[in-house]
Amino acid sequence: MPPETEVRRHQRWIDPREYARHEARRGRRFAFTHLAPARTALVVIDMVPFFVSGNPYCRGIVPDIDRLADALRAAGGTVAWVLPAAGQRTPVRDEFFGPEVAETYRTSGGTGPLSQRLWPEADGLSR
């Protein structure tokens, strides 16, 4: 567990042993020492109400996503939003999930303009 004095926005934490493993393997902590914003993309996966509303971890990282997206855009980078597709209901999905859950997953990405399909309580998600 992390030291009690460490401030965290959510429950994810990287153990120092993992950093040491990477440093031993490549001679430094991070794979990239710098990023070229024009050649950099932030790919944000499934930040839609279906997933975020019931998950405190997802809600906890929204401010970080906003901050990163705003900074990357300002520096000339790209922000890509990946949303669940509205696929077809199939007998296999109905059997695996049950008809009600299969339909919920099928429509989890919503419909309409992108800005209306993303988590609504984030400031920078729909820009």
Phi and psi in degrees as a GROMACS rama.xvg file:
@    title "Ramachandran Plot"
@    xaxis  label "Phi"
@    yaxis  label "Psi"
@TYPE xy
-72.7813  159.099  PRO-2
-57.4815  145.884  PRO-3
-63.1914  -24.8587  GLU-4
-79.9651  -11.6198  THR-5
-72.3886  132.13  GLU-6
-90.1485  126.371  VAL-7
-130.379  143.426  ARG-8
-86.568  -21.2239  ARG-9
-150.141  -178.866  HIS-10
-86.5052  -1.01923  GLN-11
-77.3773  143.728  ARG-12
-156.107  138.309  TRP-13
-101.6  122.809  ILE-14
-65.6709  138.278  ASP-15
-55.6667  -28.2946  PRO-16
-62.6146  -32.3324  ARG-17
-68.6112  -42.0521  GLU-18
-60.2005  -44.2524  TYR-19
-61.482  -38.814  ALA-20
-61.5584  -44.2616  ARG-21
-67.817  -40.4026  HIS-22
-63.2648  -38.6614  GLU-23
-67.3712  -37.0317  ALA-24
-74.347  -42.9997  ARG-25
-118.886  0.800064  ARG-26
86.094  -0.324431  GLY-27
-155.604  164.206  ARG-28
-70.13  -45.5967  ARG-29
-105.918  148.703  PHE-30
-66.542  -36.8321  ALA-31
-117.356  130.346  PHE-32
-85.94  -20.9014  THR-33
-155.091  160.463  HIS-34
-121.572  142.898  LEU-35
-95.7588  105.857  ALA-36
-51.6514  -39.9251  PRO-37
-66.1953  -17.909  ALA-38
-112.045  18.4168  ARG-39
-119.023  140.337  THR-40
-129.634  140.64  ALA-41
-100.086  119.265  LEU-42
-106.041  116.729  VAL-43
-107.417  122.709  VAL-44
-105.672  128.159  ILE-45
55.5906  37.2465  ASP-46
-86.2106  63.2507  MET-47
-113.77  155.586  VAL-48
-50.8688  -37.6751  PRO-49
-54.6577  -43.7636  PHE-50
-88.2401  -37.8674  PHE-51
-77.7341  -38.9216  VAL-52
-59.2907  -36.1848  SER-53
-98.6699  12.1735  GLY-54
-131.954  104.382  ASN-55
-58.3865  -34.2491  PRO-56
-60.3689  -47.0204  TYR-57
-60.4917  -44.8611  CYS-58
-63.4082  -32.8092  ARG-59
-69.5  -25.8481  GLY-60
-93.9473  -5.1091  ILE-61
-56.4774  -45.6171  VAL-62
-60.4443  -36.32  PRO-63
-68.0695  -40.823  ASP-64
-62.0098  -45.298  ILE-65
-56.7264  -48.555  ASP-66
-63.1192  -46.317  ARG-67
-64.3557  -43.5843  LEU-68
-62.6842  -45.7217  ALA-69
-62.2911  -44.349  ASP-70
-66.8525  -42.098  ALA-71
-66.8226  -43.4432  LEU-72
-58.8271  -45.5476  ARG-73
-61.4697  -28.9814  ALA-74
-90.5704  1.7288  ALA-75
97.0396  9.73632  GLY-76
-87.4706  -178.221  GLY-77
-116.532  139.667  THR-78
-114.436  123.471  VAL-79
-114.013  130.405  ALA-80
-104.843  124.853  TRP-81
-109.49  118.916  VAL-82
-117.159  152.103  LEU-83
-61.9116  139.993  PRO-84
-85.6356  148.998  ALA-85
-83.3039  91.9373  ALA-86
-83.9853  179.778  GLY-87
-85.9683  146.354  GLN-88
-70.5758  139.206  ARG-89
-131.016  157.005  THR-90
-58.6665  -35.8116  PRO-91
-64.6057  -46.3576  VAL-92
-64.9585  -40.773  ARG-93
-61.6618  -40.8537  ASP-94
-69.4415  -41.637  GLU-95
-69.5709  -51.0869  PHE-96
-92.2316  -24.983  PHE-97
93.5801  148.009  GLY-98
-58.0648  -40.4701  PRO-99
-67.4399  -47.9195  GLU-100
-67.5724  -39.1274  VAL-101
-57.7699  -42.0803  ALA-102
-68.4841  -38.3729  GLU-103
-61.4696  -47.4368  THR-104
-63.5904  -40.1586  TYR-105
-59.4285  -36.4028  ARG-106
-102.407  9.94377  THR-107
-62.5947  -24.6174  SER-108
-83.2716  -6.52674  GLY-109
73.0648  -174.546  GLY-110
-137.837  167.456  THR-111
95.111  -168.493  GLY-112
-60.724  147.985  PRO-113
-51.6366  -45.1562  LEU-114
-61.4648  -24.2014  SER-115
-90.3496  -9.72749  GLN-116
-97.6377  -18.3454  ARG-117
-84.5015  167.514  LEU-118
-56.6391  120.78  TRP-119
-73.4427  -18.4835  PRO-120
-89.5522  6.5585  GLU-121
-96.8111  136.967  ALA-122
-71.9627  -45.2907  ASP-123
-101.66  1.14236  GLY-124
-68.4706  -34.0682  LEU-125
-99.3624  8.97788  SER-126
